[in-house]
Amino acid sequence: MRLADVIDVLDAAYPPRLAQSWDSVGLVCGDPDERIESVTVAVDATAAVVDEVGERGLLLAHHPLLLRGVDTVAASTPKGALLHRLIRRGAALFTAHTNADAAAPGVSDALASRLGLTVEDVLEPGRGGPDYDKWVIFVPPEFAEAVRTAVFDAGAGSLGDYSCCSWSVTGTGQFLPHEGATPAIGTVGTVERLPEDRVEAIAPASARARVLAAMRAAHPYEEPAFDVLPLAPLPSGVGVGRIAALAEPVTLREFVARVGERLPATVWGVRATGDPDRVVSRVALCGGAGDSLLDRVARAGVDAYVTADLRHHPADEHRRASDVALIDVAHWASEHPWCAQAAGVLRAQFGDELPVRVSETRTDPWNLGVN
C-alpha cells in the first residue's frame, strides 16, 4: 500500500484545514511514494511505541512529535533519535492532532462512544471550511457578463462541484456626479438614472483582494457600487468538544464510576467535583485539555463535563458560578479511544490489505501516585 494512499484517507477523515493555526499536523517523516506494510495508532510517539512499528510501518500519532521550536533532529537528541530509528527501517510518522479534535467524528466522539453516550451537538462549533463572502455588484447590463467573467476568474462563483455560479436581477440605479468626477456614463451636476444588473456571487474571504481588483478592472464605472457581505458559518458538525446524552439518567457518583471503568487506568485516575447525588442525563465532553471551554459548558444545558487537565483556578471559578459538575481524567486516557476510531477508518478503507493495530502502551507521562 502506498503511503500517499493512506494519507489521502486520513486527510479525508481528519481534514488538515480543521487544525489550529499553531498546530503541526500531517506527514513528519516518510516518502509518500513508498509502500507501507502496516499501521500502528497511538496517542504519542514515544520510544516504546516506536519500538512497536515494524519495517515499512506507519506510526499514526495524535500528538505532534515536533511542535515547539525545533532546530535539529540529530540522532543525539531524544526526538531526533526516534525519527532516525523510523527512517532507518523505512517507517513513517504521521500526525492528526487538532484536526482530529475538530473532525466529525473525532476525538470527543470517540470519548463519548467509549462512555456509552449519544452525541447530540458540538460544544464549540467550527466552520468546517474556508470563510466566504457574498459579493453584490451593480453594473450596467451590457457590462454584466464581463464583470461576472472577471470575478469568476479571480476565484468567485465556485460552490461544491459547480463553478460560474451567480444570480442577477435588473433594476434602476441612480447617482449624481460632482465636480472632479469623470463619469463613464452621465454628466457632472445631473442626476443619472439607468438600468443596472445586481450581480451576486460568493467567494472565499481569502480571495477578497483578487476579486476586488478584478471587479474594478472590468467595471465601466469610475466608482463601482458594490457590497461585500461576510457570510455567517452554518452548522457543519465539526468543532471542538461534544454535547451528548445518556440512554438513562444516573447519579453523578454512578457516572464518575462509569468513566473510571471504561477509560484506561492511569495514575491520574478520575476526579470530580459536584453533588454526588445529582442526576446526570446530558454531558459535555472534550478529549484532551478542556478548561478553555468552561464558559461554553456553563451555557450548554448539561449536567456534567468530562475533560482532562483541569487547573485549580479555572475549575474553582467555574464551580462558584455554575452547578455543572466537573469530571477530570488523564489527558492520555481521554484521547486513547480515538486510536480505535482512527484504526477503524483505515480498516474500513483497506481491509486485509493493510494490517492496522492500536498500541496499548500507556504513554501517559505520570507513573507514580500516592493517595
C-alpha positions in Angstrom: 0.0 0.0 0.0 1.4 3.4 -1.0 1.9 5.8 1.9 0.2 8.5 -0.2 -3.0 6.4 -0.5 -3.2 6.1 3.3 -2.5 9.8 3.7 -5.4 10.6 1.4 -7.8 8.5 3.6 -6.5 10.2 6.8 -6.8 13.7 5.3 -10.4 12.9 4.3 -11.3 11.7 7.8 -9.3 14.4 9.6 -9.0 17.4 7.2 -5.8 19.4 7.8 -7.8 22.6 7.3 -9.5 21.9 10.7 -6.2 22.2 12.5 -5.5 25.2 14.7 -3.1 27.7 13.2 -0.4 26.9 15.9 -0.6 23.2 15.3 1.6 20.9 13.2 -0.2 18.0 11.5 0.4 15.7 8.6 3.5 13.7 7.5 6.5 14.1 9.7 8.8 11.6 8.0 8.4 9.1 5.2 8.2 9.1 1.4 4.6 9.3 0.2 5.6 7.3 -2.9 7.0 4.4 -1.0 4.9 1.4 0.2 4.0 0.7 3.8 3.1 -2.7 5.2 1.3 -1.9 8.5 -0.1 0.9 10.6 0.3 1.4 14.4 -2.0 4.0 16.0 -1.1 5.7 19.3 -1.6 9.0 21.2 2.1 9.7 21.5 5.2 8.8 19.5 7.3 7.6 22.4 10.4 5.3 22.3 8.3 2.4 23.5 5.7 3.0 20.8 8.3 3.4 18.0 9.6 0.0 19.0 6.3 -1.5 18.0 6.4 -0.1 14.5 7.7 -2.7 12.1 9.7 -2.4 8.9 8.0 -0.2 6.4 5.3 0.6 9.0 3.4 3.8 9.6 3.0 5.3 13.0 -0.2 7.4 13.2 0.1 9.6 16.3 -2.4 12.0 17.8 0.2 14.3 19.4 2.8 16.0 17.2 6.4 14.9 17.9 7.8 18.2 16.5 5.6 21.1 17.6 7.5 23.7 19.6 10.7 25.3 18.2 12.9 22.6 16.8 16.2 23.4 15.1 17.7 20.0 14.9 16.6 16.3 14.5 20.1 15.0 15.2 20.2 11.4 16.4 21.8 12.6 19.6 18.6 14.3 20.6 15.6 12.4 22.1 13.2 13.3 19.3 15.7 13.1 16.6 16.7 9.6 17.7 13.1 8.5 17.3 12.9 9.9 13.8 16.2 8.3 12.8 15.0 4.9 14.1 11.9 5.2 12.0 13.7 6.3 8.9 16.3 3.5 9.1 13.6 0.9 9.0 11.7 2.6 6.1 8.9 3.6 8.5 6.9 6.8 8.5 5.3 9.1 11.1 2.0 11.0 10.5 0.2 13.2 13.0 -3.5 14.1 13.3 -4.0 16.4 16.2 -6.4 19.4 16.5 -7.8 18.4 13.1 -8.8 15.1 14.7 -10.2 17.0 17.7 -12.5 19.0 15.4 -13.4 16.4 12.8 -16.7 14.6 12.8 -16.3 12.0 14.0 -13.3 13.0 16.0 -11.6 12.6 19.4 -14.5 13.7 21.5 -16.9 11.5 19.5 -14.7 8.5 20.4 -14.7 9.5 24.0 -18.5 9.8 24.0 -18.8 6.4 22.4 -16.5 4.8 24.9 -18.6 6.2 27.7 -21.9 4.9 26.1 -23.2 8.4 25.2 -25.1 9.6 22.2 -23.6 12.7 20.6 -26.2 15.4 20.0 -24.3 18.6 19.2 -20.9 20.3 19.0 -19.7 22.2 22.1 -17.6 24.8 20.2 -18.7 24.6 16.6 -16.1 25.2 13.8 -16.8 26.5 10.3 -15.6 23.3 8.7 -14.2 25.1 5.7 -13.0 28.5 4.4 -14.8 31.7 5.3 -16.9 33.0 2.5 -18.2 36.4 1.3 -21.2 37.3 -0.8 -20.3 39.9 -3.4 -23.2 42.2 -4.6 -22.1 44.2 -7.7 -24.2 46.8 -9.5 -23.3 47.1 -13.2 -24.9 48.2 -16.5 -26.4 45.1 -18.2 -24.2 45.4 -21.2 -21.1 45.0 -18.9 -22.5 42.4 -16.5 -21.1 39.4 -18.4 -17.6 40.9 -18.4 -17.7 41.6 -14.7 -19.0 38.1 -14.0 -16.2 36.5 -16.0 -13.6 38.7 -14.3 -14.7 37.8 -10.7 -15.1 34.1 -11.6 -11.5 34.1 -12.9 -10.4 35.7 -9.6 -12.0 32.9 -7.5 -15.6 33.8 -7.1 -18.6 31.8 -8.1 -17.5 28.3 -7.0 -19.8 26.2 -5.0 -19.1 22.5 -4.4 -18.7 20.8 -7.7 -20.1 23.8 -9.6 -18.4 27.0 -10.9 -19.5 30.2 -12.6 -22.4 30.4 -10.1 -24.1 33.8 -9.8 -27.6 35.4 -9.5 -28.7 38.7 -11.1 -31.8 40.9 -11.4 -32.2 44.2 -13.3 -33.3 47.4 -11.5 -32.7 51.1 -11.7 -29.5 52.7 -10.4 -29.1 56.4 -9.6 -26.1 58.7 -9.0 -25.2 62.4 -9.1 -21.6 63.1 -10.4 -20.0 66.1 -8.6 -17.1 68.5 -9.7 -13.9 66.5 -10.1 -15.7 63.3 -11.2 -15.2 61.8 -14.7 -18.2 59.6 -15.1 -18.2 56.9 -17.8 -22.0 57.5 -18.0 -23.8 60.7 -17.2 -22.9 64.4 -16.7 -21.4 66.3 -13.8 -24.2 68.1 -11.9 -27.0 66.0 -13.3 -28.8 63.1 -11.6 -28.5 60.0 -13.8 -30.9 57.1 -13.7 -30.2 54.0 -15.7 -30.8 50.2 -15.8 -28.3 48.2 -13.7 -27.9 44.5 -13.1 -27.5 43.4 -9.4 -25.0 40.5 -9.7 -24.4 38.3 -6.7 -21.7 35.6 -6.3 -19.8 34.0 -3.4 -16.1 33.9 -3.0 -13.6 32.7 -0.3 -12.7 35.6 2.0 -9.1 34.8 1.2 -9.8 35.9 -2.4 -11.2 39.3 -1.4 -8.3 41.3 -2.8 -8.2 39.4 -6.1 -11.9 39.7 -6.6 -11.9 43.4 -5.8 -9.1 44.1 -8.3 -10.8 42.0 -11.0 -14.1 43.7 -10.5 -12.7 47.2 -10.6 -10.7 46.4 -13.8 -13.8 45.0 -15.6 -16.3 47.5 -14.3 -17.1 50.6 -16.5 -17.7 53.0 -13.6 -15.1 55.2 -12.1 -16.6 54.3 -8.7 -18.4 51.0 -8.9 -21.2 50.3 -6.4 -20.8 47.0 -4.6 -21.2 45.3 -1.3 -19.1 42.6 0.4 -21.0 40.7 3.0 -19.2 38.1 5.2 -21.4 35.0 5.4 -22.3 33.5 8.8 -21.0 30.0 9.4 -23.5 27.2 9.1 -23.6 24.2 11.4 -21.1 21.7 10.0 -20.9 19.0 12.7 -17.2 19.9 13.2 -15.6 21.7 16.1 -14.1 21.1 19.5 -15.9 19.1 22.2 -19.3 17.4 22.1 -22.7 17.5 23.9 -24.1 14.1 24.5 -26.9 12.3 26.3 -27.1 9.2 28.4 -29.6 6.5 27.5 -30.8 6.5 31.1 -30.1 9.2 33.8 -27.8 8.2 36.6 -26.3 9.9 39.6 -23.1 11.8 39.3 -21.5 9.2 41.6 -22.6 6.4 39.2 -21.4 8.3 36.2 -18.0 9.0 37.6 -17.7 5.3 38.4 -18.6 4.5 34.7 -15.9 6.9 33.5 -13.3 5.2 35.7 -14.4 1.7 34.5 -14.5 2.5 30.8 -11.3 4.6 30.3 -7.8 3.0 30.6 -6.4 3.1 34.1 -3.8 5.8 34.9 -2.0 7.1 38.0 -4.1 10.3 37.5 -7.3 8.4 37.8 -10.6 10.1 37.7 -11.6 13.0 40.0 -14.8 15.0 40.1 -16.5 18.0 41.8 -20.2 18.3 42.3 -23.1 16.9 44.2 -22.6 13.1 44.2 -26.4 12.5 44.1 -27.1 14.9 41.3 -28.9 13.3 38.4 -26.8 13.3 35.2 -28.6 13.0 31.8 -26.7 15.3 29.4 -22.9 15.6 29.4 -20.4 17.8 27.7 -17.1 16.2 26.7 -13.7 17.4 25.4 -10.9 14.9 24.8 -7.6 16.5 25.9 -7.2 19.7 27.8 -10.6 21.4 28.1 -10.7 24.1 30.7 -10.7 26.8 27.9 -14.3 25.6 27.2 -15.7 26.1 30.7 -17.7 29.2 29.8 -19.4 27.3 27.0 -20.0 24.4 29.2 -21.8 26.6 31.7 -24.2 27.7 29.0 -24.7 24.3 27.3 -27.5 23.0 29.4 -25.6 20.0 30.6 -25.3 18.3 34.0 -21.6 17.4 33.9 -18.4 17.9 31.8 -15.8 15.3 31.1 -12.3 16.5 30.1 -8.7 16.5 31.1 -6.0 18.8 32.6 -8.5 20.9 34.6 -6.4 23.5 36.5 -7.3 24.7 40.0 -8.3 28.3 39.4 -10.5 27.8 36.3 -12.2 24.8 38.0 -12.7 26.8 41.2 -14.2 29.8 39.3 -16.5 27.5 37.3 -17.8 25.8 40.5 -18.5 29.2 42.1 -20.6 30.3 39.1 -22.1 27.1 37.7 -23.7 23.9 39.1 -22.3 21.8 36.2 -20.2 19.0 37.7 -16.7 18.6 36.5 -15.0 15.2 35.8 -11.3 15.4 35.2 -9.4 12.4 33.7 -5.8 11.9 32.4 -5.1 13.6 29.1 -3.9 10.4 27.5 -6.9 8.4 28.8 -9.3 10.9 27.3 -7.7 10.6 23.9 -6.9 7.0 23.7 -10.4 6.0 22.5 -9.6 7.9 19.3 -6.9 5.4 18.4 -9.6 2.7 17.8 -11.7 5.2 15.8 -8.7 6.1 13.5 -7.8 2.4 13.1 -11.5 1.7 12.1 -11.2 4.4 9.4 -8.2 2.7 7.8 -9.6 -0.9 8.2 -12.9 0.2 6.6 -10.9 1.5 3.6 -8.2 -1.1 3.2 -9.5 -4.2 4.9 -7.0 -7.1 4.9 -4.7 -5.3 2.5 -3.2 -3.2 5.3 -2.8 -4.6 8.9 -3.7 -1.9 11.4 -3.2 -2.2 15.2 -3.8 0.1 18.2 -0.9 0.4 20.6 -1.8 -0.4 24.1 1.4 1.1 25.5 0.4 3.7 28.1 2.1 6.9 27.1 0.7 8.9 29.9 3.8 10.6 31.5 2.7 10.0 35.1 3.8 6.7 36.6 3.6 7.1 40.3 0.9 8.2 42.6 0.1 8.3 46.4 -3.4 8.7 47.7 
